[in-house]
C-alpha cells in the first residue's frame, strides 16, 4: 500500500504517543490524561498519564518516548465502571475514506483479570459522559473476540485494524463498550488487591489509505512545552464544572488553550456574569448556583467558540 505526501503518511491523531504534556507527571496514580493535550477522559473516570518509572499496577516502559496512557477496562468492585480515552482528530473523515488504526497495548501485570473487550468508536460528536458507567454503543472497531490482551512483559502487543468512514467522524474514543455480563475475562492474579483489568496504551496512529485526501489545518500557538503548535480544531472544551475537591472537573479546564483567550460566562437568560481577557483555566463556578450556563471563548486569532456549561455542586 502506497501513501501520498512526500513518502510519509500523516496520522490524524495528535499527540498519539502522549509525549507532549502541559504539566509533568508527578505520581503513578496521577490520572490527568487531559494534561496530554488534546486527550481527555470521556466520562468522570480518570485515565492515567504515565511516565517511565512511575507506573501503576506493574512495570512497563513506554513503547515510544517516556510517557503513555493507562485505563481500567473492568472493575469487579464497581459494577459497570469504565475509563475511556477520547481525542479530537486533526480533521474530519471523508465519506468512504479508508483508514488504518495502529496502536500498542500491554496488560498490567498486577491486573486480576485480562480481557478482550477493547473497542474504538469514531463519532461526529464527542461522547463525553457525566458519569463513569459503560458507554452503551457498538464501537466501530474492536479487538478480536476471545483473544485476551494478556501480555504483561515489557514488550508491547501491536493492534492493527482498518476502518471505512461514513463521513464527518472527528472523535476517537477508546475503552470497553460492553456491559460487565458481556465482558470476557481471563484470570491472571487471583490474589491481586485491585480486582480490575488495566491496560497500558501507547503509540496510536490513524493513517488515511486514500492518496487524494489532504488535511487543511490552522495551527495556533499554545502553552505546550517547546512552543508546540496545535490546530484550533483540536481544543476540547468541557461542558461541566463540579467544584467538589475530588480532582475531577473542579475547574473549567481547557487543555492547550492559547494565551490571551477571552472567556465570558452567561446565565441561562443571557446575562453576562463573568468575563476575563486572559483566561488561565481557573474558573470554578465560585459564587454561582448549580445550573445551566453558556460560555464564549474568543481566541487570539478571532475565532469564537460557544457552548453550554453546567455547574454541579455536590455536597
KANORHU-V486676 format. One line per field, one symbol per residue. psi: psi as a letter, one per 20 degrees, with the letter a starting at -180 (. if undefined). A space follows every 10 residues. Layout:
psi=???
This chain:
psi=pqqrmkjpqp qioqlijkhp qhqqphrilh ckhihmpkqr pmajrmqpoq qpimpqkbpq qqhobiqarp qphqohinpj pqpppqqpri rqqqpjpqqp pqrpqppphj phqqqjmpro ppqhqqkorj akrponqoqh qrrpqjnqnj ojrirqpppp qqppqhpipj qpppaojqrg hjopqpqfnh jphomroppq prlpqoppip iipqqoqnqq prjqqjkqqq qhiipppqjq pnmjjjipkh rnpopjpqqk pppppqriij ppiqqqimpk ljpjjpiqrp aprqqpporh jiqppqrqpp oooq.
